[in-house]
């Protein structure tokens, strides 16, 4: 399943730690947006990892799971391409 994660974290240290954590699950497509190809178990791990890295009082993270039909309708304007399912995962 394609998952889009966006975040707004005002603290530099937490923002950097969150970005490094998200790199373990997907690919950065914009400064504060990642696309991840995950199954349900991996999505749970991602969610727990995010919770461990943020301050829920200050930080905002949004996780958008896209259904297959929604994924087919993703439109990219400008440079870039939709994140593909990798041949191997490194966690």
Backbone as XML, in Angstrom:
<?xml version="1.0"?>
<chain id="A" units="angstrom">
  <residue number="1" name="UNK">
    <atom name="N" x="0.843" y="-1.164" z="0.000"/>
    <atom name="CA" x="0.000" y="0.000" z="0.000"/>
    <atom name="C" x="0.895" y="1.237" z="0.000"/>
  </residue>
  <residue number="2" name="UNK">
    <atom name="N" x="0.486" y="2.255" z="-0.725"/>
    <atom name="CA" x="1.234" y="3.503" z="-0.757"/>
    <atom name="C" x="0.770" y="4.374" z="0.403"/>
  </residue>
  <residue number="3" name="UNK">
    <atom name="N" x="1.722" y="4.842" z="1.187"/>
    <atom name="CA" x="1.456" y="5.695" z="2.336"/>
    <atom name="C" x="2.177" y="7.017" z="2.113"/>
  </residue>
  <residue number="4" name="UNK">
    <atom name="N" x="1.482" y="8.120" z="2.302"/>
    <atom name="CA" x="2.094" y="9.436" z="2.232"/>
    <atom name="C" x="2.147" y="9.980" z="3.661"/>
  </residue>
  <residue number="5" name="UNK">
    <atom name="N" x="3.336" y="10.410" z="4.078"/>
    <atom name="CA" x="3.532" y="10.966" z="5.417"/>
    <atom name="C" x="4.010" y="12.402" z="5.257"/>
  </residue>
  <residue number="6" name="UNK">
    <atom name="N" x="3.292" y="13.325" z="5.881"/>
    <atom name="CA" x="3.727" y="14.723" z="5.888"/>
    <atom name="C" x="3.869" y="15.166" z="7.335"/>
  </residue>
  <residue number="7" name="UNK">
    <atom name="N" x="4.753" y="16.121" z="7.556"/>
    <atom name="CA" x="4.979" y="16.540" z="8.937"/>
    <atom name="C" x="5.353" y="18.015" z="9.019"/>
  </residue>
  <residue number="8" name="UNK">
    <atom name="N" x="5.073" y="18.568" z="10.191"/>
    <atom name="CA" x="5.465" y="19.925" z="10.539"/>
    <atom name="C" x="5.987" y="19.850" z="11.969"/>
  </residue>
  <residue number="9" name="UNK">
    <atom name="N" x="7.293" y="19.904" z="12.111"/>
    <atom name="CA" x="7.954" y="19.763" z="13.409"/>
    <atom name="C" x="8.837" y="20.993" z="13.606"/>
  </residue>
  <residue number="10" name="UNK">
    <atom name="N" x="8.490" y="21.883" z="14.536"/>
    <atom name="CA" x="9.243" y="23.125" z="14.689"/>
    <atom name="C" x="10.641" y="22.962" z="15.299"/>
  </residue>
  <residue number="11" name="UNK">
    <atom name="N" x="10.866" y="21.902" z="16.054"/>
    <atom name="CA" x="12.152" y="21.691" z="16.707"/>
    <atom name="C" x="13.120" y="21.014" z="15.742"/>
  </residue>
  <residue number="12" name="UNK">
    <atom name="N" x="14.282" y="21.632" z="15.504"/>
    <atom name="CA" x="15.242" y="21.115" z="14.528"/>
    <atom name="C" x="15.689" y="19.689" z="14.842"/>
  </residue>
  <residue number="13" name="UNK">
    <atom name="N" x="16.011" y="19.427" z="16.092"/>
    <atom name="CA" x="16.523" y="18.101" z="16.465"/>
    <atom name="C" x="15.459" y="17.019" z="16.246"/>
  </residue>
  <residue number="14" name="UNK">
    <atom name="N" x="14.230" y="17.270" z="16.704"/>
    <atom name="CA" x="13.166" y="16.278" z="16.516"/>
    <atom name="C" x="12.836" y="16.107" z="15.035"/>
  </residue>
  <residue number="15" name="UNK">
    <atom name="N" x="12.843" y="17.211" z="14.290"/>
    <atom name="CA" x="12.548" y="17.136" z="12.854"/>
    <atom name="C" x="13.587" y="16.277" z="12.134"/>
  </residue>
  <residue number="16" name="UNK">
    <atom name="N" x="14.859" y="16.457" z="12.485"/>
    <atom name="CA" x="15.926" y="15.669" z="11.868"/>
    <atom name="C" x="15.785" y="14.198" z="12.240"/>
  </residue>
  <residue number="17" name="UNK">
    <atom name="N" x="15.495" y="13.911" z="13.509"/>
    <atom name="CA" x="15.325" y="12.522" z="13.944"/>
    <atom name="C" x="14.130" y="11.876" z="13.255"/>
  </residue>
  <residue number="18" name="UNK">
    <atom name="N" x="13.048" y="12.629" z="13.097"/>
    <atom name="CA" x="11.876" y="12.089" z="12.414"/>
    <atom name="C" x="12.200" y="11.800" z="10.949"/>
  </residue>
  <residue number="19" name="UNK">
    <atom name="N" x="12.883" y="12.715" z="10.291"/>
    <atom name="CA" x="13.237" y="12.507" z="8.883"/>
    <atom name="C" x="14.115" y="11.268" z="8.717"/>
  </residue>
  <residue number="20" name="UNK">
    <atom name="N" x="15.069" y="11.079" z="9.614"/>
    <atom name="CA" x="15.927" y="9.887" z="9.547"/>
    <atom name="C" x="15.095" y="8.622" z="9.770"/>
  </residue>
  <residue number="21" name="UNK">
    <atom name="N" x="14.144" y="8.677" z="10.675"/>
    <atom name="CA" x="13.270" y="7.522" z="10.918"/>
    <atom name="C" x="12.429" y="7.215" z="9.686"/>
  </residue>
  <residue number="22" name="UNK">
    <atom name="N" x="11.891" y="8.242" z="9.061"/>
    <atom name="CA" x="11.053" y="8.029" z="7.880"/>
    <atom name="C" x="11.858" y="7.467" z="6.714"/>
  </residue>
  <residue number="23" name="UNK">
    <atom name="N" x="13.133" y="7.810" z="6.621"/>
    <atom name="CA" x="13.992" y="7.267" z="5.556"/>
    <atom name="C" x="14.120" y="5.750" z="5.670"/>
  </residue>
  <residue number="24" name="UNK">
    <atom name="N" x="13.924" y="5.215" z="6.883"/>
    <atom name="CA" x="13.955" y="3.764" z="7.059"/>
    <atom name="C" x="12.734" y="3.077" z="6.441"/>
  </residue>
  <residue number="25" name="UNK">
    <atom name="N" x="11.689" y="3.859" z="6.146"/>
    <atom name="CA" x="10.447" y="3.281" z="5.657"/>
    <atom name="C" x="10.089" y="3.692" z="4.240"/>
  </residue>
  <residue number="26" name="UNK">
    <atom name="N" x="10.667" y="4.772" z="3.751"/>
    <atom name="CA" x="10.263" y="5.235" z="2.430"/>
    <atom name="C" x="11.230" y="6.239" z="1.847"/>
  </residue>
  <residue number="27" name="UNK">
    <atom name="N" x="10.726" y="6.997" z="0.904"/>
    <atom name="CA" x="11.550" y="7.928" z="0.131"/>
    <atom name="C" x="11.018" y="9.342" z="0.293"/>
  </residue>
  <residue number="28" name="UNK">
    <atom name="N" x="11.931" y="10.269" z="0.540"/>
    <atom name="CA" x="11.533" y="11.681" z="0.635"/>
    <atom name="C" x="11.199" y="12.176" z="-0.762"/>
  </residue>
  <residue number="29" name="UNK">
    <atom name="N" x="10.008" y="12.771" z="-0.907"/>
    <atom name="CA" x="9.606" y="13.308" z="-2.204"/>
    <atom name="C" x="9.509" y="14.827" z="-2.177"/>
  </residue>
  <residue number="30" name="UNK">
    <atom name="N" x="9.422" y="15.401" z="-0.994"/>
    <atom name="CA" x="9.514" y="16.836" z="-0.768"/>
    <atom name="C" x="10.148" y="17.015" z="0.599"/>
  </residue>
  <residue number="31" name="UNK">
    <atom name="N" x="10.439" y="18.262" z="0.969"/>
    <atom name="CA" x="11.183" y="18.473" z="2.205"/>
    <atom name="C" x="10.517" y="17.801" z="3.413"/>
  </residue>
  <residue number="32" name="UNK">
    <atom name="N" x="9.229" y="17.920" z="3.568"/>
    <atom name="CA" x="8.547" y="17.330" z="4.721"/>
    <atom name="C" x="7.489" y="16.310" z="4.316"/>
  </residue>
  <residue number="33" name="UNK">
    <atom name="N" x="7.730" y="15.626" z="3.201"/>
    <atom name="CA" x="6.789" y="14.622" z="2.701"/>
    <atom name="C" x="7.558" y="13.377" z="2.263"/>
  </residue>
  <residue number="34" name="UNK">
    <atom name="N" x="7.095" y="12.233" z="2.738"/>
    <atom name="CA" x="7.666" y="10.951" z="2.358"/>
    <atom name="C" x="6.579" y="10.083" z="1.743"/>
  </residue>
  <residue number="35" name="UNK">
    <atom name="N" x="6.976" y="9.250" z="0.779"/>
    <atom name="CA" x="6.113" y="8.196" z="0.249"/>
    <atom name="C" x="6.716" y="6.869" z="0.669"/>
  </residue>
  <residue number="36" name="UNK">
    <atom name="N" x="5.858" y="5.983" z="1.162"/>
    <atom name="CA" x="6.314" y="4.687" z="1.660"/>
    <atom name="C" x="5.446" y="3.589" z="1.072"/>
  </residue>
  <residue number="37" name="UNK">
    <atom name="N" x="6.054" y="2.490" z="0.706"/>
    <atom name="CA" x="5.339" y="1.288" z="0.272"/>
    <atom name="C" x="5.389" y="0.309" z="1.435"/>
  </residue>
  <residue number="38" name="UNK">
    <atom name="N" x="4.250" y="0.105" z="2.110"/>
    <atom name="CA" x="4.236" y="-0.685" z="3.329"/>
    <atom name="C" x="3.051" y="-1.632" z="3.362"/>
  </residue>
  <residue number="39" name="UNK">
    <atom name="N" x="3.242" y="-2.748" z="4.066"/>
    <atom name="CA" x="2.099" y="-3.607" z="4.375"/>
    <atom name="C" x="1.568" y="-3.174" z="5.746"/>
  </residue>
  <residue number="40" name="UNK">
    <atom name="N" x="0.516" y="-3.826" z="6.229"/>
    <atom name="CA" x="-0.123" y="-3.426" z="7.483"/>
    <atom name="C" x="0.839" y="-3.499" z="8.667"/>
  </residue>
  <residue number="41" name="UNK">
    <atom name="N" x="1.659" y="-4.525" z="8.730"/>
    <atom name="CA" x="2.605" y="-4.669" z="9.836"/>
    <atom name="C" x="3.646" y="-3.552" z="9.811"/>
  </residue>
  <residue number="42" name="UNK">
    <atom name="N" x="4.172" y="-3.245" z="8.643"/>
    <atom name="CA" x="5.159" y="-2.180" z="8.519"/>
    <atom name="C" x="4.543" y="-0.823" z="8.853"/>
  </residue>
  <residue number="43" name="UNK">
    <atom name="N" x="3.274" y="-0.627" z="8.476"/>
    <atom name="CA" x="2.587" y="0.615" z="8.802"/>
    <atom name="C" x="2.477" y="0.783" z="10.312"/>
  </residue>
  <residue number="44" name="UNK">
    <atom name="N" x="2.200" y="-0.289" z="11.022"/>
    <atom name="CA" x="2.162" y="-0.233" z="12.477"/>
    <atom name="C" x="3.509" y="0.143" z="13.065"/>
  </residue>
  <residue number="45" name="UNK">
    <atom name="N" x="4.574" y="-0.439" z="12.516"/>
    <atom name="CA" x="5.926" y="-0.100" z="12.981"/>
    <atom name="C" x="6.236" y="1.365" z="12.704"/>
  </residue>
  <residue number="46" name="UNK">
    <atom name="N" x="5.849" y="1.843" z="11.522"/>
    <atom name="CA" x="6.068" y="3.246" z="11.180"/>
    <atom name="C" x="5.342" y="4.154" z="12.170"/>
  </residue>
  <residue number="47" name="UNK">
    <atom name="N" x="4.102" y="3.852" z="12.456"/>
    <atom name="CA" x="3.313" y="4.669" z="13.374"/>
    <atom name="C" x="3.940" y="4.713" z="14.770"/>
  </residue>
  <residue number="48" name="UNK">
    <atom name="N" x="4.385" y="3.576" z="15.259"/>
    <atom name="CA" x="5.039" y="3.537" z="16.574"/>
    <atom name="C" x="6.353" y="4.310" z="16.566"/>
  </residue>
  <residue number="49" name="UNK">
    <atom name="N" x="7.079" y="4.212" z="15.488"/>
    <atom name="CA" x="8.356" y="4.931" z="15.383"/>
    <atom name="C" x="8.127" y="6.433" z="15.377"/>
  </residue>
  <residue number="50" name="UNK">
    <atom name="N" x="7.109" y="6.870" z="14.655"/>
    <atom name="CA" x="6.781" y="8.296" z="14.627"/>
    <atom name="C" x="6.414" y="8.771" z="16.030"/>
  </residue>
  <residue number="51" name="UNK">
    <atom name="N" x="5.567" y="8.014" z="16.710"/>
    <atom name="CA" x="5.156" y="8.390" z="18.070"/>
    <atom name="C" x="6.353" y="8.523" z="19.001"/>
  </residue>
  <residue number="52" name="UNK">
    <atom name="N" x="7.359" y="7.697" z="18.803"/>
    <atom name="CA" x="8.550" y="7.735" z="19.658"/>
    <atom name="C" x="9.424" y="8.955" z="19.379"/>
  </residue>
  <residue number="53" name="UNK">
    <atom name="N" x="9.316" y="9.527" z="18.193"/>
    <atom name="CA" x="10.208" y="10.621" z="17.795"/>
    <atom name="C" x="9.609" y="12.015" z="17.998"/>
  </residue>
  <residue number="54" name="UNK">
    <atom name="N" x="8.306" y="12.137" z="18.121"/>
    <atom name="CA" x="7.691" y="13.470" z="18.138"/>
    <atom name="C" x="7.219" y="13.874" z="19.529"/>
  </residue>
  <residue number="55" name="UNK">
    <atom name="N" x="6.957" y="15.149" z="19.662"/>
    <atom name="CA" x="6.284" y="15.706" z="20.835"/>
    <atom name="C" x="4.843" y="15.978" z="20.399"/>
  </residue>
  <residue number="56" name="UNK">
    <atom name="N" x="3.875" y="15.193" z="20.901"/>
    <atom name="CA" x="2.499" y="15.347" z="20.429"/>
    <atom name="C" x="1.874" y="16.702" z="20.756"/>
  </residue>
  <residue number="57" name="UNK">
    <atom name="N" x="2.481" y="17.451" z="21.665"/>
    <atom name="CA" x="1.963" y="18.782" z="22.005"/>
    <atom name="C" x="2.385" y="19.845" z="20.992"/>
  </residue>
  <residue number="58" name="UNK">
    <atom name="N" x="3.494" y="19.622" z="20.290"/>
    <atom name="CA" x="4.032" y="20.624" z="19.369"/>
    <atom name="C" x="4.063" y="20.194" z="17.908"/>
  </residue>
  <residue number="59" name="UNK">
    <atom name="N" x="4.239" y="18.914" z="17.661"/>
    <atom name="CA" x="4.486" y="18.427" z="16.305"/>
    <atom name="C" x="3.201" y="17.925" z="15.654"/>
  </residue>
  <residue number="60" name="UNK">
    <atom name="N" x="3.203" y="17.996" z="14.339"/>
    <atom name="CA" x="2.056" y="17.502" z="13.564"/>
    <atom name="C" x="2.568" y="16.551" z="12.476"/>
  </residue>
  <residue number="61" name="UNK">
    <atom name="N" x="2.033" y="15.359" z="12.482"/>
    <atom name="CA" x="2.367" y="14.357" z="11.468"/>
    <atom name="C" x="1.066" y="13.799" z="10.929"/>
  </residue>
  <residue number="62" name="UNK">
    <atom name="N" x="0.970" y="13.688" z="9.629"/>
    <atom name="CA" x="-0.215" y="13.116" z="8.982"/>
    <atom name="C" x="0.213" y="11.916" z="8.154"/>
  </residue>
  <residue number="63" name="UNK">
    <atom name="N" x="-0.540" y="10.845" z="8.299"/>
    <atom name="CA" x="-0.277" y="9.603" z="7.568"/>
    <atom name="C" x="-1.487" y="9.340" z="6.678"/>
  </residue>
  <residue number="64" name="UNK">
    <atom name="N" x="-1.280" y="9.328" z="5.379"/>
    <atom name="CA" x="-2.354" y="9.122" z="4.414"/>
    <atom name="C" x="-2.155" y="7.803" z="3.684"/>
  </residue>
  <residue number="65" name="UNK">
    <atom name="N" x="-2.932" y="6.774" z="4.008"/>
    <atom name="CA" x="-2.874" y="5.551" z="3.208"/>
    <atom name="C" x="-3.692" y="5.762" z="1.931"/>
  </residue>
  <residue number="66" name="UNK">
    <atom name="N" x="-3.132" y="5.379" z="0.808"/>
    <atom name="CA" x="-3.833" y="5.533" z="-0.465"/>
    <atom name="C" x="-4.274" y="4.169" z="-0.982"/>
  </residue>
  <residue number="67" name="UNK">
    <atom name="N" x="-5.546" y="4.067" z="-1.308"/>
    <atom name="CA" x="-6.040" y="2.823" z="-1.894"/>
    <atom name="C" x="-5.466" y="2.689" z="-3.308"/>
  </residue>
  <residue number="68" name="UNK">
    <atom name="N" x="-5.561" y="1.496" z="-3.858"/>
    <atom name="CA" x="-4.995" y="1.253" z="-5.184"/>
    <atom name="C" x="-5.613" y="2.179" z="-6.227"/>
  </residue>
  <residue number="69" name="UNK">
    <atom name="N" x="-6.919" y="2.405" z="-6.144"/>
    <atom name="CA" x="-7.580" y="3.283" z="-7.092"/>
    <atom name="C" x="-7.094" y="4.723" z="-6.931"/>
  </residue>
  <residue number="70" name="UNK">
    <atom name="N" x="-6.925" y="5.171" z="-5.687"/>
    <atom name="CA" x="-6.415" y="6.528" z="-5.443"/>
    <atom name="C" x="-4.988" y="6.665" z="-5.956"/>
  </residue>
  <residue number="71" name="UNK">
    <atom name="N" x="-4.192" y="5.637" z="-5.721"/>
    <atom name="CA" x="-2.802" y="5.663" z="-6.173"/>
    <atom name="C" x="-2.724" y="5.821" z="-7.686"/>
  </residue>
  <residue number="72" name="UNK">
    <atom name="N" x="-3.613" y="5.181" z="-8.397"/>
    <atom name="CA" x="-3.621" y="5.269" z="-9.865"/>
    <atom name="C" x="-3.941" y="6.674" z="-10.348"/>
  </residue>
  <residue number="73" name="UNK">
    <atom name="N" x="-4.576" y="7.467" z="-9.479"/>
    <atom name="CA" x="-4.990" y="8.815" z="-9.865"/>
    <atom name="C" x="-4.007" y="9.895" z="-9.418"/>
  </residue>
  <residue number="74" name="UNK">
    <atom name="N" x="-2.910" y="9.509" z="-8.797"/>
    <atom name="CA" x="-1.922" y="10.487" z="-8.360"/>
    <atom name="C" x="-1.370" y="11.211" z="-9.583"/>
  </residue>
  <residue number="75" name="UNK">
    <atom name="N" x="-1.348" y="12.502" z="-9.507"/>
    <atom name="CA" x="-0.834" y="13.329" z="-10.595"/>
    <atom name="C" x="0.410" y="14.051" z="-10.101"/>
  </residue>
  <residue number="76" name="UNK">
    <atom name="N" x="1.469" y="13.956" z="-10.839"/>
    <atom name="CA" x="2.718" y="14.640" z="-10.491"/>
    <atom name="C" x="2.982" y="15.684" z="-11.570"/>
  </residue>
  <residue number="77" name="UNK">
    <atom name="N" x="3.118" y="16.916" z="-11.134"/>
    <atom name="CA" x="3.450" y="17.994" z="-12.056"/>
    <atom name="C" x="4.855" y="18.473" z="-11.732"/>
  </residue>
  <residue number="78" name="UNK">
    <atom name="N" x="5.618" y="18.742" z="-12.729"/>
    <atom name="CA" x="7.011" y="19.105" z="-12.509"/>
    <atom name="C" x="7.850" y="17.847" z="-12.426"/>
  </residue>
  <residue number="79" name="UNK">
    <atom name="N" x="9.039" y="17.970" z="-11.856"/>
    <atom name="CA" x="9.935" y="16.825" z="-11.800"/>
    <atom name="C" x="9.517" y="15.872" z="-10.688"/>
  </residue>
  <residue number="80" name="UNK">
    <atom name="N" x="9.873" y="14.644" z="-10.844"/>
    <atom name="CA" x="9.571" y="13.637" z="-9.830"/>
    <atom name="C" x="8.791" y="12.477" z="-10.417"/>
  </residue>
  <residue number="81" name="UNK">
    <atom name="N" x="8.744" y="11.401" z="-9.638"/>
    <atom name="CA" x="7.997" y="10.229" z="-10.052"/>
    <atom name="C" x="7.421" y="9.580" z="-8.808"/>
  </residue>
  <residue number="82" name="UNK">
    <atom name="N" x="6.399" y="8.789" z="-8.989"/>
    <atom name="CA" x="5.765" y="8.091" z="-7.883"/>
    <atom name="C" x="6.731" y="7.042" z="-7.347"/>
  </residue>
  <residue number="83" name="UNK">
    <atom name="N" x="6.799" y="6.929" z="-6.051"/>
    <atom name="CA" x="7.687" y="5.974" z="-5.411"/>
    <atom name="C" x="7.285" y="4.549" z="-5.801"/>
  </residue>
  <residue number="84" name="UNK">
    <atom name="N" x="8.260" y="3.772" z="-6.216"/>
    <atom name="CA" x="8.000" y="2.400" z="-6.622"/>
    <atom name="C" x="8.305" y="1.451" z="-5.482"/>
  </residue>
  <residue number="85" name="UNK">
    <atom name="N" x="7.741" y="0.263" z="-5.551"/>
    <atom name="CA" x="7.997" y="-0.761" z="-4.547"/>
    <atom name="C" x="9.437" y="-1.226" z="-4.713"/>
  </residue>
  <residue number="86" name="UNK">
    <atom name="N" x="10.278" y="-1.082" z="-3.674"/>
    <atom name="CA" x="11.686" y="-1.498" z="-3.808"/>
    <atom name="C" x="11.828" y="-3.001" z="-3.882"/>
  </residue>
  <residue number="87" name="UNK">
    <atom name="N" x="12.918" y="-3.448" z="-4.473"/>
    <atom name="CA" x="13.194" y="-4.878" z="-4.547"/>
    <atom name="C" x="13.536" y="-5.454" z="-3.178"/>
  </residue>
  <residue number="88" name="UNK">
    <atom name="N" x="14.097" y="-4.607" z="-2.316"/>
    <atom name="CA" x="14.492" y="-5.060" z="-0.971"/>
    <atom name="C" x="14.234" y="-3.934" z="0.019"/>
  </residue>
  <residue number="89" name="UNK">
    <atom name="N" x="13.895" y="-4.300" z="1.236"/>
    <atom name="CA" x="13.690" y="-3.322" z="2.307"/>
    <atom name="C" x="14.824" y="-3.449" z="3.311"/>
  </residue>
  <residue number="90" name="UNK">
    <atom name="N" x="15.308" y="-2.324" z="3.786"/>
    <atom name="CA" x="16.352" y="-2.303" z="4.800"/>
    <atom name="C" x="15.809" y="-1.600" z="6.024"/>
  </residue>
  <residue number="91" name="UNK">
    <atom name="N" x="15.622" y="-2.357" z="7.094"/>
    <atom name="CA" x="15.097" y="-1.772" z="8.337"/>
    <atom name="C" x="16.069" y="-1.974" z="9.465"/>
  </residue>
</chain>
